[in-house]
């Protein structure tokens, strides 16, 4: 399960991007948007978000309304709060079999996930 943990002190647009991913999720394209955002981190301002949404075939008006909606805001904030309660302090953080792994996963952890 994926949960958002936008660390805005390190990435000022982290929360905005989490909202964009969740808005895409409401149209069935969470992972496509997620991968697009991580694949090209040099272009993350609103015009580029709209272009990504358009490329993914999303309804742009719905995307824009959803990413600014209370439901999406509550989802991202709930994810963040549960992360704090779980002891998450940075991203990425993975939990595997109840064990916390912070930072980029090493080859041993990736092998466990396969």
N, C-alpha and C positions, 0 to 999 in steps of 0.2 A: 504494500500500500504506500502511496506517495503522500507526503505531507509537506506543506510549505513551511519554510523557516526563513522569511526574508530579513536578512541582516542589513538594514538600511545604513548603518554606520560604515559598512564596508562597500556596499553597493547601493547608492541612493535610489536607483530605480527598481530595486528588488521587489518591493511591494506592488508596484505598477505592473511588473512583469508577471508576478504571481496571479494578479487579477486577470491579465490577458490570457494566461494559460487556463484559468478556471472558466473564463468566458468562452474560450474555444472548446473546453470540455462540455459545456452545455449544448454544443452542436456536434459532439462526438469526435472532437479533434484535439484532445488534451496532449497526447504524446507527440503528435505532429507539430503542434505549437511549441511544446517543451523542447523538442529536438531542434526546431528552427531557431529558437531563442539562444540555446546553448551553442549551436553551430555557427552563429554569426553574432558575436557579442559586440561588434563594433557599431552596429546599427540597431539601437533599441528605443529610439524616441518614437513618439506617436505616429508620425507618417509611415515609419517602417513597420510598426505594429499593424497598421491598417493594410499595408502592402502584403504582409505575411498572411493576415486573415483572408485577404482577397485571393492570394495564391492557393490557400488551403480550401477555397471554395465556400468560405463562410459568408453568411448574411451579415454584411458590414454594419447595418443599423442595429441588428440584434446584438452583434459582438460588442459594439460601443455601449449600448444600453446595459448589457449584462456585466461588462467589466467595471461599470460604475455603480452596479446595483448593491443594495444592502445584503442580499443573499451571498454574493461573491465576497464582499467585505467581511461578512461574518465567518465564512468558510476559512479565508486566509488567516484571520485573527484567531480563530479557534485552533487551527493547525499550529500557529506560532505559540499560543499559550500552552498547548499540550506538549510541545517540544521543550519549552522552558521547564515545565513540571517533570519531564523525563530526563532532564539534565543536559539537553542539547545546548551547545554553546557556539557551534560553528557549522558551516555546510561544506561539503556534504557530511551527514551523519547517517549511518545505516544501523539498523537493529537486526541482528541475525540470531535466531534462537534465544531472544531475550538479552543478548550481549551487544553492548554499544561499541560501534567502530566509527571514530571520527576521522575526517580527512578522506582523501582519495583512496579508494580500496586498493590494496596490494593484490598481487597475483594469487596468493594463498586464499584470501577472502573471496575473490572472484571465482576461484575454482569451487569453493563451497556453495556458491550461489547457482552453479550450473547444474 
